[in-house]
Amino acid sequence: MHEKETAIQYKINMLTDTGVNVTLNLVEDVELEPLTQQQLMLDAIDNVVTDKDVKEQIKPFLEAILKSQPQTVINTYPQTAIQITMPKTRYQKIGRPQVGENLTIDVKKNS
């Protein structure tokens, strides 16, 4: 059976050093383009209205109306979060990564 590539980049979100152990809170490092409610509405209308001339006539009005509303940015990608606690010596062996730096973690089921 061919195994799927499972190594994922995680960004260190928080680091706790107790002196003996180090706990890293990681979140999936995903680049997202901000998506607004206005863009979602314009896309929905664009999909519903099939006539090109009608689209060209109503689009400026819709954009003007929607731009007058407060913008809400939506991130639609559910991120994986991992918490790892390790002995401080192991943490030092992996290069003492800090908050904001990335780690690559390979997650897969052992057979």
N, C-alpha and C positions, 0 to 999 in steps of 0.2 A: 504494500500500500504506500503510495506517494504522500509524504507529509507536506502540509501546507506551510509556507513561511509564516512564522508567528512572532518574530522579533518586533517589538513595538518600542518607539521612543516615548519615554515618560519624563515630564519636567518635575523637578523637586519643588513642591509647593510649600513645605514646612520641614524643618529639621529640629529635632530635640536631642541634645547631648546630655546624658545623665552622668557622664564621666566613665561609666562602665559600658553602657549600651548607647547606641545611636538609633533613633527612630526617624525614618524618612517617610513623609507623606508625599505620594506621587500622583500626578494626573496625566492622562494621555496627552502628549504634545501634538495637538491638532491645530493647523492653521485654518481659521474660519473667516470667511468674508461676512461682514455684518449684513444681515437681512432685515429689512424694515417691514412693518405692517403695510405701509403704503406700497412697497414693491410687490408684496404678496397680492394686494388688491388689484394693482395694475396688471399683474400677470394673469390673475383669474379672469378679469374683464377681457384681456387680450385673447384668452382661450375661448371665451363665450361668444364674443362678437366676431363673426367670420368675414363680414364685408369690409374690405380694405378701406374704401372711401369713408364709411361710417367710423372706423377706427381712427383714421386721420383727423376726422372732425371732432370726435369726443375726447381724444387723448389729451389735448392741451387743457381742456376744461377740468378733466379729472385730476391731472397733475397739479393744477392750480388749487383745486379744492383740497387735495390730500396734503399738499405742502403747507397749508395753513393749519393743519392738525399737528399736535406734538408727535415727534417720531419715537417709536419704540423699537429698539434693536432686538432682534430675536436670534438666539443661537439654537439651532435645531439638532445639533449633534450630541448624543448622549456620550459622555466621556467615562472611561474606566478609571477608577481610582484604586490605588494600592498603598497599603501601609506596611513597611518593612522595619523590623527591629533586629539589629545585629550587634555582635560584640564590637567594641570600638576598634579593636585590632583589625577586624575584617574591613570596617569602614575606612580605615587608614590605607589598607592594601588596595582598595579600589580607587584611591586617589583623592580622598576627602572631598567629594563633590558638595557644592553649596547650593542654597536656594536659587532657583532660576536656571541651574545647569540641567543637562539632560542625561538620562541613563537609558541604555537599551536593555530590555528584559525579554527573554524568550520564554513564552508560556505555552506549554503543550502537555498533553496527557501522556504519561509513561505507559508502555504496553507491557 
